[in-house]
């Protein structure tokens, strides 16, 4: 582990850290109480600012959305000192005005997954963390500003539904999600957002719209090839956004309460917490 903390983290595709001008790139292998993360973590200087990059699905895309080791990923980034975490992900649009090729920075999240661990707290220690606002408003605003400055179309706000995957939706499901008021659909925002909140991190999503899911009768059918092509097309935009965002984050401290999310969330009587559980989760506890 580096002696100097890395405040900014990015979870997304492996192409993100292959950007022009990234200096002092190095690999860090970490283990956590929750197993190994998806891959090694790449740390490099973006505009002189250290940034940690973690390929969510591993290099070569070897983890499906359910198999991603979400807890290990977030815990490993916490070990590095990450305070602000950007998720770069693909999504489908559930609204006519949200077009493929554009970006959504959502402000709400609907968890429709079924098989994932969404909390670090277990085995004798209970926490009820507040996620009424699941994404950091301050970081999301800065992210949307950076997308616009980089030349992208940024939609501010919207509800992101996370489905289990790895399959795409049926038309019946897609119609229901639209009727529920969902705006975009993807497979990885949950439980990342909840784990980041427990870890005291600011978390925001740069959701690249690759398709209209399957509800849009006039749009072409969703395929893996379509998703990959459109996501790869936006890699340059994501990289330029991260350059601009890194500079802004390095120049200021966010005033949100994300880092203190556990302050009023821990409910278990201190004398009932198993020592081994306390030792395993001590890194997550707020420092002030």
Rosetta blueprint (number, residue, H / E / L):
1 X L
2 X L
3 X L
4 X L
5 X L
6 X L
7 X L
8 X E
9 X E
10 X E
11 X E
12 X E
13 X L
14 X H
15 X H
16 X H
17 X H
18 X L
19 X L
20 X L
21 X L
22 X L
23 X E
24 X E
25 X E
26 X E
27 X E
28 X E
29 X L
30 X L
31 X E
32 X E
33 X L
34 X L
35 X E
36 X E
37 X L
38 X L
39 X L
40 X L
41 X E
42 X E
43 X E
44 X E
45 X E
46 X E
47 X L
48 X L
49 X E
50 X E
51 X E
52 X E
53 X E
54 X E
55 X E
56 X L
57 X L
58 X L
59 X L
60 X L
61 X L
62 X L
63 X L
64 X L
65 X L
66 X L
67 X L
68 X L
69 X L
70 X H
71 X H
72 X H
73 X H
74 X H
75 X H
76 X H
77 X H
78 X H
79 X H
80 X H
81 X L
82 X L
83 X L
84 X E
85 X E
86 X E
87 X E
88 X E
89 X E
90 X E
91 X E
92 X E
93 X E
94 X L
95 X L
96 X L
97 X L
98 X L
99 X L
100 X L
101 X L
102 X L
103 X E
104 X E
105 X E
106 X L
107 X L
108 X E
109 X E
110 X E
111 X E
112 X E
113 X L
114 X L
115 X L
116 X L
117 X L
118 X L
119 X L
120 X L
121 X L
122 X L
123 X L
124 X L
125 X L
126 X L
127 X E
128 X L
129 X L
130 X L
131 X L
132 X L
133 X L
134 X L
135 X L
136 X L
137 X H
138 X H
139 X H
140 X H
141 X H
142 X H
143 X H
144 X H
145 X H
146 X H
147 X H
148 X H
149 X H
150 X L
151 X L
152 X L
153 X L
154 X E
155 X E
156 X E
157 X L
158 X L
159 X E
160 X E
161 X E
162 X E
163 X E
164 X L
165 X L
166 X L
167 X L
168 X L
169 X L
170 X L
171 X H
172 X H
173 X H
174 X H
175 X H
176 X H
177 X H
178 X H
179 X H
180 X L
181 X L
182 X L
183 X L
184 X E
185 X E
186 X E
187 X L
188 X L
189 X H
190 X H
191 X H
192 X H
193 X H
194 X H
195 X H
196 X H
197 X H
198 X H
199 X L
200 X L
201 X L
202 X E
203 X E
204 X E
205 X E
206 X E
207 X E
208 X E
209 X E
210 X E
211 X E
212 X L
213 X L
214 X L
215 X L
216 X L
217 X L
218 X L
219 X L
220 X L
221 X L
222 X L
223 X L
224 X H
225 X H
226 X H
227 X H
228 X H
229 X H
230 X H
231 X H
232 X H
233 X H
234 X L
235 X H
236 X H
237 X H
238 X H
239 X H
240 X H
241 X H
242 X H
243 X H
244 X H
245 X H
246 X H
247 X H
248 X H
249 X H
250 X H
251 X L
252 X L
253 X L
254 X L
255 X L
256 X L
257 X L
258 X H
259 X H
260 X H
261 X L
262 X L
263 X L
264 X L
265 X L
266 X E
267 X L
268 X L
269 X L
270 X H
271 X H
272 X H
273 X L
274 X L
275 X H
276 X H
277 X H
278 X H
279 X H
280 X H
281 X H
282 X H
283 X H
284 X H
285 X L
286 X L
287 X L
288 X L
